[in-house]
């Protein structure tokens, strides 16, 4: 399985979108500061993820959420209570 995930930084309250085949390991890497793009924004909470059987599908979804602000706005509306509670 491949996962598209959304993290929320507890430091600056901004979001990070990524994809991986091992969600638990990748989440741990973000929080340990092992990911250069998020190192200065840790700690994180996982606010959302989607699972895909195909890597290409997961990568396309990640790119859609990163490129098109409208997609992220729609997702934020869907998970607004999860975002606020973290």
Secondary structure, DSSP 8 states (H G I E B T S, - for coil): -EEEEEEEETTT--EEEEEES-HHHHHHHHHTT-STTTGGG--EEEEEEEEESSHHHHHHHHHHHHH-HHHHHHHHHHTHHHHHH-
